[in-house]
């Protein structure tokens, strides 16, 4: 009650508020939300109509209805396309979350009905994929043969985009500095040692004491600019006052990276599990074509490059479906350093 005896109604979200479900009562439907989401993605009413498998006039009516319900302009013409207004963009963001939650609900109900079958989509940087994801997949094939596992291996910045887009349930990597921490739930998993790798007959393999200055005198093969591993190498060289390699081949493909190293005197920096795998399998990455000298070996460099540790990262506002929680539990069990007994 207020001082004059009138009832006070909170303007926040929740039960008993002034706003409540006013849009729903006025007729806002999933079709309106799907249209706004499609407009955000396509930037054109005609293409949004195609995504929704409807006609452009029908899409126009949906937009007009949504604007009448909300009382604001949601989209406007821009050349041959259509862009969302500030209001439209805000509602489209909410629409994406609502539709993703409905998709998750469908998956969760299906999993509950069939007993942890279905699919899980995860992402990982290369080292984590080899060290944690592959063993978890092997275990899943034995304990839950009905589960389909989809894996996206990429750099952490690309995996963050995949997580935002709903393509993956979670990923093992690092949260980029440009990402807002409050939007994500990141739990420490393990350290990632970095190793410099060259072919077995590289001149530096015959040298007893190898320094970073020796290494930068050769060509390098690196992940794309902005990737965490490359930033770690660049940061180390900068702080140590060591000149950057004169020639650097950039690629996100680990296989291409390794082939380039086996067929030249180039050097690359990779996670230690990756280095150990290729060193133990000399017939991979084009080494067979090169003969014994094509095998990959770690360089014994006296300096150590540090990189941020692995984390398991998911969206903060989303609960993982049971099948993803189960796979995550396998990943956690594989990591000897995991100490948090709670589910993400």
N, C-alpha and C positions, 0 to 999 in steps of 0.2 A: 504494500500500500504506500502511496505518496502522502505527503504532509496534508493535502487537502482531501484525503479519503478516497482518491481515485486509484483504481488498480494499475499496477505497473507491469508491463509486458516486456521481457527481455528481447533485444533485437539480435541476439546471437542465433547460431544454428542449433537445432536440437528439438526435443519434444516440448510442446507448450510455448513455442516462440511465435513471434509475429509472422516470420517468413514460412516456417514449416514446409509443407509440400504444396505451396501455392501454385507453382508451375504445373505440377502434375494435375491438380484440381482444375486448372484452366485448360488442360488438354495436351500438355507436352508429352510426346510419345518417343519411343525408341527410333522411329523413322526420322524424326527431326534431329535427334542426336547423331544418327548415322550420316545424315546429309551434311551436318556441320563438320564432322570428322573427315568426310570425303572432300569437302571444299577446302579444308586445311591442307590436305595431302595433294590435291590436284590443281587447285587454283583456277578452276573453270567449272561452271555449272554443268556444261554438256558432259565433261569427263566424269564429274561427280555422279550424274545421272547414270552413266554407263556402269560405274562401280556398283551402284545400287540396283542395276538391272531394271531401270524405269525410264520413262520418257522425260525430256527436258521440261515440258509444261508441268508434269507432275512434280518434278524437283522444284520448279519455281513456286508451285502452290505450297509445298512443304516449307520452303524458306519464308514465304509470306505468312504462313500460319505461325511459324516459330517467332517471327518478329512481332506479330500481333499479340502472342502470348506473353513475350518478355517485355514488350513495350519499348524496344530499342531497335536501332538499325544494326543488323548482324553482319551484312556483307554489302559490298558495293562494287560496281563495275570498275575495271582497271584495264584499259585497252581492250584486247579481245578476251581477257579473262575476268576473274572475279576474286577479290581479296576480302578476307574477314576484317571487320572493324575491331576495335579494342574489345567491345562487348562480345563480338562473335568469336574472337580468339579465346577469350576467357571461358565461354561456354563450350567451345570445341575441346579445350584442354580437359574440362570436367567430363565431357562426353566420352573422350578417349579412355579415361580411367573407369567410367561406368561400364563401357562396352568390354574393356579388358577384364573387369571383375566378373561380368556375366560369362565370358569365355572360360575364366578360371572355375567358376561355379559349375559349368557344364563338364569340364574335365574332372573336377573333384567328385561330382556325383557319379560319373562313369567309373572312376577309380574305386569308389566305395562299393559300387554294384558288382564289380568284377574282381575285387581283391588285389589292389595295387598293380593293375595292368594299365596299359596306356603308353604315354610317351613323356619323356623329359628332355628339355633342350637346355644345354649348358654351354658356357664358353670358358676358354682357358688360354693363357699365354702358353707358348710352346713348352717350356720347361715343366710347368704345372700339368699340362696335358699328358706328358710322358710319365711324370712321377706319380700323379694321383688319379687322373681321369681314366687312363687305360687300365690300371689295376681294378678300379671300381667297375668298369665295364665288364671285365672278365668275371668279376664276382657276381654282377647282375645277371649275366647269362646263365649262371648256375642256379642262383637263388630265386630269380624272378625272370624266367625266360619269356614271359609275355610283355615285358617292358621294352619299348623302343627308345634308344638313346641317340639323340642328335647332338653333335659336338661342333662348335664353331671355334677354330683356333685362329687367334688374331692378336693384335696389340691391344693394350688395355684401353686406349682411347676409343678404338673401334668397338670393343666389347661393351663399353659403357653406352655407346649409341645403340647397340643391339639390345641391351637391357632396357633402355628407355623406350625403344620401339616395340617391346614385348616379344622379340624373337627368341630370347633365352630366359630361363627362369632365374639363373644366377650365373656368376662367372668367378673364376679364380684368377686373380691378377692384382692390379693396383688401381686405386681411384685417382684419375688425373687431377692435377691441381686446379684445373678450370671447372671441375664438377662441384656442385654444392653439397657438402657433407650431410646436410639435414635431409636430403632426398634419398639417401642410401644407408643401408645397414652393412657395415664392413667389419668382419671379424678376422683377427690375425690367424694365419694358418702356419706359415713356416718361412724360413729365410731362403733366399735364392742366391747361391754363390755363382759368380761369373767367371768364365774361363775363356782365354784366348786360344784359338784353334788355327792350325795351318796343316798343309800336307806333310807327310812323313819325310819327304826329301827336301823340305824347305831349308834354306841356308841357316836359319835360326835354330833348327833342331840339332845342328852340329856345334852349337855355341853353348858353353857351360853356364855362363851368367847372362841371362836375357833381361834387358830393361825395356821399359815402355818407349824410351827414345829409339831403341833398336827397331821396335815394332812399327812405329809410325813412319819409318823410312820406306815402308812397302805400301802397296795398294791395300785398301780395306774393303770388305763387303759388310754392309750394315742394314739394320732395319730402317724404315722410312724416318725422315726427320720428325721430331716430336714424340717418337715412341719412347717409352720409359727406359729401355736398355740403352738406346742411343744417347738419350739425355744424360744417363749415368756416365757413359764413356766420355762424352763431351765435357761434362762437369769436372770429371777427374783430370782430364788433360788441361783444362783451363786453370784449375786451382794449382796444379803441379807446374804450370808454366811450360808445358810441353806443346810443341807445334802440332796442329791437327794434320792428319794424313793428307797428302796433296791430292790423291785420287780416291774417291769413295763411290762404290756402286751401291745404290739404295734399292732394296727389295723387301717385300713382306713375306716372300716365299722362303721358308727354311731350306727346302730342297734345292732351289736355285742357288741359294747362298752357299750351300755345301758343295754343289757341283762347281761353282766358280772358284772355290778355294782349292778343290782337288786338282783343278786344271790350270793353276797359276801359282804365283808366289804371294797371292793375296792372303790377308789375315782377317778373321772375323771374331766377334765376341758373342758368345752364346751362354745360356744357362748350363751349369755343369752336367745335369742329366742328359742334355742334348749332346754335349761334347763326349760324354762317356759312351752313349749309345752308338754314335758314328765311329768312334775309335774302336769299339768292340765288333763293329760290323763293316769291315773295310770294303766289302763288295757293293755297298750302297753308295748313293750320291756320285755315281760315275767313276768310282775308284777302280772298278774292274777294267775299265777302258784304259786306265793310266798305268796298270801294273802295280807292283808292290809299292812304288813311290806315291801312288795316289791315295793311300790310306790317310785318314785324318788323325792327328795327334794333338793333345793339349801342349801349349808352350809353357815352359817353366819360367814364368815372369816373376820377378822379385816384388812387384807391386800388386796390390789387390784392389779391384774396382768394386765399390759397394753400391748396392741398389736396394730400393725399398722392399721390404718383405712381401710375400704373398698374403692376400686376404681373400676370404670368401665374401663376395659382394652381391647384394640383392637390393631391390627397391624397398625403401623404408615403410611404405604404405601398403605393402602387399604380403599376404601370408602365402607361403609356398604350398602347392597342392601336395597330397600325400606321396605321390610317386616321386616328386622332386625332393621332398623331405627324406625319403628313404635313400635316394641316391646320395644326397648330401651326407647322411649318416655314414655311408660307406667311405666317402672321401675323408671324413673326419677320423674314422677308425684307422685309415691308412697312414695319416699323419701322426708321427710319434710325438710331435711337439704340441698337439692340440690339447688344451687344458680346460676349456669351457665345456661343461657337461650339458648345458642347455641347448635346445634346438634354436636355430636361427629363425 
